[in-house]
Structures are given as C-alpha cells and as structure tokens.
Amino acid sequence: MFETTERATKLANKLTAFMDEHVYPAEAVFEEQLESQGDRWQVPPIMEDLKAKAREAGLWNLFLPESDYGAGLTNLEYAGLCEIMGRSPIGPEAFNCSAPDTGNMEVLVRYGTPEQRKQWLEPLLDGKIRSCFAMTEPAVASSDATNIEASITRDGDDYVINARKWWTSGAMDKRCKISIFMGKTDPNAEKHKQQSMILVPMDTPGVKVERGLTVFGYDHAPHGHAEVTFTNVRVPATNMLLGEGRGFEIAQGRLGPGRIHHCMRQIGQAERALESIRARAMERVAFGKPLAEQGALRHMVAECRIEIDQARLLTLHAADKMDKVGNKAARAEIAMIKVVAPRVAGRVIDRAIQVHGGGGVSQDFPLAHAYGHSRTLRLADGPDEVHLESIAKMEFKKN
C-alpha cells in the first residue's frame, strides 16, 4: 500500500541501530542524573552527549518536509522514523525532533520572516535553545480556540500582551527561550480572524512562570508543563507572525504535521509496551503455567497486535495523503488518527500495566509514565470530541 523509499529504509535501519546502541542504555542514566544533580530542571549531561552523537551520525532535524532546513523527507518517510524515536521518552530530543520544538520550527519555516528565522529558527535547529507554545487558558474552554481571551494590543511600534496561559509545555525547561503565543488582536473581527500569533521571548519583562503542572503526578522534568502569566508584556511589532488575524491559519498549518508526529510516536510506545507484555508473559508463572500459556493473556496480545497495526496503517495513510494532496485535503484523516493513535496506545499500555501487576503502576517500569503521556494526548491539540465532530461534519457533507 505504501512504498518504502531506499533512503527511508536506510535511515530507519541507521536510526534503529543508534537507538539500540545509545538511546535505550541512556534511559536509566538520564533518570539517575536527573535525581542526583539536586535540580530536576537541569538537563542531565547524558542528553547533550546523545545529541552530539546523533548529529555526528547524520540523524539530526529529520522532520521539516519540503524544506531545505530538514532532511528532505516526506511526511510518509518521516512517520516511520518518528515511530522508532517515539519508543523512548528521551528519543525524540536526542535527534532534535521533539515537541513542541518541531511544530514551532515548522511555523517559523512556513510563516516567519528572514529576521525571525535568523533569531529563533537557527538556534532551535542547532539544538542550542528550546521553545514553548502558549495557547491554552485556564479560564475558558480552550477546546474551542475562539474562546481564547489573551489580549494582544498594538501600541505604536510594539504589541502589549496580557494573559494567563497553562499547559505551556516546555516552559519549565531552562533552555526555553522563545514562546509562540496565541491571543486576540481584534475582538470585533470575524470569529476566525480575531486571533493572531506572536513571538514572545521568555525573558521579556512581565513573563512569569507561575508553577509547574503534573500529569498523574509526573512532572516530566526537565521539560515540564507550566502555567504562565503575561502582564503588560511588550514586544516589537516585528514579532508578529504572518500578520494580524491569521492565528487560525497558522494553527492549522502547524497541527497537521504535528499530529502525525504525535501519533507515530504513540505507536512506537505501544509497540514497546507490547514487547514488555510478551517478555513478562514468558518469564512469569501463575497457577502452574507461564502467563504466555494463559488463554486470556494470549487473546490480549492478539488484540494489541491488531489495534497497533490498524492505527499504524491509518496514520501512514494520513501522512501519504498529506504528501500527495496537502494538509487541508487530508484533514479528515488527520482528525481520525488523532483519535485512534492515543486511544490504541493507552489501551495497549494499560494491558501491559495489568500484566506487570503492582510493578506496572510503579516507578520501576516506564509503563505508568507512558500511560499518563498517552492519556494526555487525547486532550493535546484538541480533545477527542472536537475531532469526532469534525469527522462527522465531513461525513454528512458527502450526502
């Protein structure tokens, strides 16, 4: 159904070997360094070592389709690589392919001015800084982005920003230097022309990280998720992206590729969880025989395989359609994978937790952390219900 190009196959093999040799062994070291250094928001040194090795191996900035800044891969080609990287919680960053930086870099490539790209895109591509995306607000139902109330007001050569944002992923990271911020420039404009996106350096006076937010108790250090206030924050008018009233246009361009990345990473997590089920079932004995010989568990494994392969094929289909006819024409497929992939990953990881018993919900295995992440993705980039409504709307238009 999908042709695998020679370059994608070579990169996948090279990436798999790198993960086996460097990334998986580094996971435990990463956690040890995080706990021992006395500051959970300080990046463990092992990460910079991994990044240097990945860059030397030519496994760097693999995303960015149709751009000279990236590896020149299509969405379909990159999707398979994203699954491989997504198998490890520290994998994507090692190759400078982690969220929200990938989405933010795509925004700068597509919509940034040469000056904006010089100031912010280049250090992001170089892995010297990180970024965040400030959109969701605690005071409104942000699943409907037209509710966003953040104020962006023109004042001479500047814009003045006032807002309270939360779930600004990456804002806790000490390397986070720039935020792409969404807010209203004209509350009286047509509904989808009220919002704009603007670049806000995190060291601008008036920007304050109020607190970190946990996901089922996990702080996701050193990356983290923050509640951030913006009080009379003043930035140059040249920081505006694309122009006033074009926030939704930018958002749609950003979310298509980003959802492909999230979904394929989730499939990688699901595959690794299924591997853990098989390994555990072979070594554990209950009621006189290995778990692998218990009928209920065997059916569980079969269900996992069916669901993972279905989700993968649907996601690859969406990526292929994006490449061939564009993001807008593939919006139904993009919405479908956003619902399917995190649901499937969540079910598979949940089954793996069950097979691991008490250990599955503890810190001794990565499953609880992975489950929390997959559950969060059913809210990130819009909750399931929003995507289901979009899919239904497109279906009824066929009549």
N, C-alpha and C positions, 0 to 999 in steps of 0.2 A: 504494500500500500504506500509506504514511504521509502523513497530511495535514499540510501545512506551514501553520502559522498566519500571519496577517498580521504579528503582532508579531515572530515569529521571523524571518520573511523580512526585515523592516526592520532588525532588529538584525544579522542576518548581513551584509546589504549595508553597513551602517554600520561593522561590525567589519572587514570586508574592506578597505574604503577606509582605515580607520585603520592597519591592518597595512601596506598599500602605502605610505602617506604617512609613517608614523612608525617602525613597528617594524622592518621589513626594513632601511631605511637605518641604523638604530641598531645593528644587529648588529655591524658592523665597529668602530664607535665603542666599543661595550661592550668588545670584546676589546682594543682599543688602550688604553683607560683601565685595564683590569684589569692589563695588562702594565706600563704606565708608572708606576702610582702607588706601586710598591715594596712593596705589600702585597696579595697576591691575595685576601685575605679581607676586604678593604674593598670595600664595594659601589660600583661605578662610578657617578658622578653622573648619567650618562645614564638610569639606571633610575628614579631619582626624578623626572626630567623626564618620562619616559614615563608614569609613574603619575599625575602631576599632570594631564597632558593627557587621559589615559583617563578620569580621574574627572570632569574638566570636560565631556567628551563624553558622560557618562552611561553609560560602558562599565566598570562597576565592580561587583564582587561579583555576577557574573551567575549564579552557581550557587545552592545552597540552595533546592531545590523545596519547595513547601508551607511557606514561612517568610516572615514579614514582613521578615526581615533581608536577603533576597536580592532578585532582580529579578522574582520571581513566575513564573519559567519552570518548565515541567515538565522531567523528565529528557530526554524526547524533544526538546524545544525546545533545551535546553542542549547536547545532544550535538552538534548541527551547529555550534554556536558553538565548542565545545571542539576540533573538528577544525580550524577556522580558526586559533584561537590556538596550537594544537599544531604548526603548521607552522614556528614559530620557537622555538628553545631559550629565548629570552627573552620570548616572547609571553605565556604564562600569568601570569607575575608582574606584567607591566605592567598587567593588569586585576584584580590581586589574586585570581587564580583558579588559583594554583599549589599543587602538592602539596608537603609534607603538610598545608599550612595549610587547604585546602578540607575535607579529611577531618576534621581536628581541630576546625574550626569547626562542622562538622555534628554532631560528638559533643557539643560544648558547647550547641548549639541544642537537640538532642534530649534530652540527659541531664544537662546542667549545671543547677545551682541558680541562682536570680537573682543571688546574690552571685558565683558563679563566672563567670557570663556578664558581669557588670559588670566584674570584674577582668581577665579574659582575652579574652573574645569581642569586646568592644567595641574594644580596641586592635588586635586581629587584623583585624577588619572595616575598621578605619580605615587599615590598612596601616602602622601605626607599629611593630609588632613582628612577629617570625616565630616559628614553633614547630617542634617535632620530635615523633616518635612512637617511644618506646623499647620495643621488643618482642623483637626477635631477639637470641639469645645465642650466643656462640662455642662454649660448652661442650656444647651439646645440639643435636639435630636440630630446629630451630625450625619446620620444615615441619609438624611435629605440635605445635601450640601447647600441648598438655597437658604437653609436656616442659619448658616454661619453669620455671626454678627460682628466679627472682628472689624475694627474701623481702620481704613487707610485713607487719610485725608491729605489732599495736596496743600502745601503751604510754600509758595514761592518755588524755589529750586529743590525743595525737599518734599518727602511724604512723612506724615506723623502717624504712628501706629499705636493703637490701644487694643488690648485683647487679653483674654485668659485662655490658653490652649492646654490640652492634655493629650496623653498618648503620643507625645512627640518623641518617637523612637530615635535613639541615638543622641539626644540632647544631654544625657548624663555623661557621655564619653568626653574625656578631657581633650581629645583631638578634634571634637566637633567645633568647627569654626564658622559655618555658614548654615543658615536656615532658609528654605524656600517656604514662604509664608503666604497663606491664602486669606483674604479678607474682602470687605466691601469698599469699593471706591465710589459707587453711586447707588444708594438705596432706592432711588426713584426710577432707575433704568428697567428695561425688560428683564424678567426674572433671571435669565441665564446670562445677562450682560452686567449684572451688578458686581460680580466677583472679579478680583484680579490676583495675580501672584507677583510677589516682590522678593528680592534678595535682602535678607537681614543678617548681617554679621552678628555672631553670638556675643561679641564683646562690646556691642553698641550700648551706651548708657540707657538704662530703662529695661533691658532684657534681664530677667531674673528666673533662674531655675528654682522653683519653689520646693519641689520634692520629687523623689523617685517613686514610681508606681510598680508594684509587683504583679506578677502573673501566677496565680495559685501559690503565692509565697516566694516565687523565684524573682530575683532582682535583675537577672540577665546581665550582670556586671561582666565586663566593663562597658558594655553598650548601653543598656538600660532604657527605660521609658520615663519621660518626665512630664510634670505639669509646669508650664512656663507662663509667666506674666510678661506683658509688653506694656510699659507705662510711658506714654509720651515719647516713644522711640522714634528718633528722627534719622532718616536715611536719605541719600541723594535720589532725586527723581530718576536718575540714570539706572537705578537698581530695579526699576520696573521691568518685568518680563513681557515681551511682545506688545504690550500696550494695555491701557485700562479696559476693563470689561472682558478680558479674554482668558480669565481664570479657568472657566469650564473647558474651553478649547484645549488649554494646556493640560488640564487634568485628564481628559480623555486620551490625549496623546501619550501621557505618562503611564496610565494604568494598564493599557493593553499589554505591552511587553512585560511590565512588572508582574502582572498576574501569571503570565506564562512561567516566569522565573519562580515565583512562589509555588506554583502547582508542581512543577517538576522537582523542586527541592523537597516538597512534601512526599512525592512518590519515592524519592531516594530514602527519606526517613522511614516510609512504610516498608520498603524492601529490607532495610536493615533490621526493622522490628520483626519482620517475618523470619529473617535469618536467626534472630535471637530465639524465636519460638522453636524453630527446628532444633537448634543446638540444645536448648533447655530440655526439650521433649526427649531427646536421645539419651541424656545423661541422668534424668530423674526417674525414680521408680516409685510408683504409688499403687497400693492394692495388688501387689505381686507382679507387676509388669511395668515396663517403661511407659512413660506418658505417650510416647510416639506410637504405642500399640493400642492406645485407648481410642475407641471409636469417635467420641465427641471431639477430641483434640484433632484427629485426622480430618474430620469434616471442617473444623475451624481453619486448618491450614489450607484446605481446598478453597474455602470461601475467600480467604486472604488472597490467594493467587488469582482467582477470578476477578476480584474487585480491583486489585492493583493493575492488572493488565488492561482492564476496561478503562480505568482512569488514565493510564499512560497513553493509550490509543486516542482517547478523546482529546487529551492535551496536545499530542503531536498533530492531530488533525487541525486543531485551532491554530497552532504555530504555522502549519503548512498553508492554511487559508490566509493568515496574515501576510505571509510572504508573497502569495500569488495575487490577492485582490485587495489587500490593505486592512488596517485595523478596523475601520468603520464597517466594512462589509463582513468582517468576522466577529462583530460584537456579540452575536448570539452564542457562538462557540466559546468566546472568551468568558461570557457570563456563566455558561454551563460548567466550564472547568473550575471556575471559582467556587462553585457549589460542590462539585463532585470531589475534587482532589483533597481538600482538607477533611471532608466527611470520611472518605475512604481511609486516609492516613489516621484519623482519630480512631476509627473502628479497629484497624489493624494494631495500632499501638495499644489500645485498650485490651485487646485479646492477649497481646504479649505481656501486659501487666498481669493479667489473670493467670497466665501460665507461670509467671515468676513469683506468684503468691505475694507475701509480705514484702519481699525484696523489690518487687516491681514498683511499689509506691515510695520506696526509699531513695536516698541519695547514692546507694551502692550500684545502681544501674541507671542508665540515661533515659529510661522509659518515661518516668513521671515528668521530667523536664520536656521531653519531646511531645508528650500528650498536651501539656499546657500550651506549647507553641502551636500545635495543630488546632487546638480549640480556639486560640486567639485569632487565627487566620480566617475563621468563619465570621469574624467581625471586621478585620482589617480590609481596607479597600471596599467597604460596604458589606452589610450583613447578608446572609443567605436570602432573606425575604426580598431585598431590593433586586437581587439578580434573578430570582424566580419571577418576580413581577415583570422584569424586562423581557425575559424569555417568553412568558405568556403573552405579553403585548405583541411581540413579533410573530408569535404563532397565529394569533387571531387576525393579524393583518393579511395572512395568507388566504383568508376566505374571500 
